[in-house]
Amino acid sequence: MTQSTKIPFVDLVAQHLELESELVSVFKSALESAAFIGGPAVEGFEQEFAEYCQSRFCAGVSSGTDALRFALMAAGIQPGDIVITVPLTFIATTEAITQAGARAEFVDVNPQTYAMDPKKLRVLLERECVRDSKSGQLIHRKYQRPVTAVVPVHLYGHPADMDAILELAGRFNLAVIEDACQAHGAEYFSKKENRWRRAGSMGIAAAFSFYPGKNLGACGEGGAVTTDDEDLLRKVKMLRDHGQTKRYYHDLEGYNGRLDAIQAGILRVKLSHLDEWNRRRREAARRYHELLASMRDVITLPMEAESAKSIYHLYVILAPERDRLMERLAKAGVGTGIHYPIPVHLQAPYRALGYKEGDFPVAEEVASHALSLPMHAHLMADHQRVVAESLLALMPLNAPSV
Ligand SMILES: *Cc1c(COP(=O)(O)O)cnc(C)c1O
């Protein structure tokens, strides 16, 4: 490896060079029409993205966080409700739950896929909740509050086990909102329906983020809610636009949470390349798998469930002495990331929820060993080889495996 080799963790510039003239013309036509908010670009994108996600409808919003919050509110989550999610996620998942007025409750993740473990969900629903005999509502015994929704996260681009989650949600009458912010185009094979289903088409609604680093990223902020439910769509569209259906006639108090027209135009250009970009990420993941196969005793490679087609938003290994390894890789010119160093239940803002270390051992184990290797659609095979060689050179090969 040469000293000068620099391999960034993510490269957003490559896709912009590839699409420069198309992206610039989006900006030019926005300047010429001065249609910056709403209009045909936003509606066009919503239609195309709904279709892409095999969903009936889509509403563009200003971020993935707003998408989650609006989806929860539009699904009828009330202040004081309990909403179940996972502790291994970006904090936006729980921010949205809290900001919708609910309380986040966690179940641990599956040790292979790092997504919500339906077995743990079942235990929580069966043992810690009771059905109120009068209302039929599911009540959490300890908090004496209704449990009304579950938010599985398709973490790192790998879909959660949706058959099992949807089955439990149906049995206990819970709304399922998918956090698909890392999973644009990911697929899940539903045994129940005997077909592949796209992320964003399985829950009553799903939230997507178009933060620049996501597989489909805007040149700024953006997000979307997908749903098959027309009433839910209508509510999201009101929430994103100050609660109005007609200008200055407000049915409820909403938010300023719209997707702007320039971002929508940019997203339309990029959406037509997304399948190809996702295919290249899957190819890059396969290559890492081969290159790192000899180190399987020391590091844990990401696993794809049989029922899943991950889009590898991130390629996350578990490694011993992760922090030191990260530092040394940086010195060798290899950029890496940690997703996420502290699980949400141990983050400062949630201290009041009363969780402690040891409550979710799988999420905690992943948080302390996870290392995200360089991964993006324009990652070159040569660079992957350098990453693998650096890892091989730096890993204490006699270290205990994790
Ligand atoms: C990025 C992300 C979000 C939030 O999206 P923003 O557009 O940054 O608000 C929510 N959940 C997960 C899992 C994410 O990765």
PDBQT file of the ligand as one rigid body, heavy atoms in Angstrom, charges set to zero:
ROOT
HETATM    1  C1  LIG A 501     -30.950   9.156   8.778  1.00  0.00    +0.000 C 
HETATM    2  C2  LIG A 501     -31.873   8.447   9.665  1.00  0.00    +0.000 A 
HETATM    3  C3  LIG A 501     -33.009   9.061  10.222  1.00  0.00    +0.000 A 
HETATM    4  C4  LIG A 501     -33.288  10.541  10.126  1.00  0.00    +0.000 C 
HETATM    5  O1  LIG A 501     -33.239  11.101   8.885  1.00  0.00    +0.000 OA
HETATM    6  P1  LIG A 501     -32.940  12.682   8.729  1.00  0.00    +0.000 P 
HETATM    7  O2  LIG A 501     -33.282  12.917   7.280  1.00  0.00    +0.000 OA
HETATM    8  O3  LIG A 501     -31.508  12.891   9.025  1.00  0.00    +0.000 OA
HETATM    9  O4  LIG A 501     -33.844  13.421   9.630  1.00  0.00    +0.000 OA
HETATM   10  C5  LIG A 501     -33.878   8.280  10.964  1.00  0.00    +0.000 A 
HETATM   11  N1  LIG A 501     -33.648   6.983  11.187  1.00  0.00    +0.000 NA
HETATM   12  C6  LIG A 501     -32.556   6.368  10.705  1.00  0.00    +0.000 A 
HETATM   13  C7  LIG A 501     -32.362   4.903  10.985  1.00  0.00    +0.000 C 
HETATM   14  C8  LIG A 501     -31.629   7.077   9.944  1.00  0.00    +0.000 A 
HETATM   15  O5  LIG A 501     -30.533   6.458   9.493  1.00  0.00    +0.000 OA
ENDROOT
TORSDOF 0
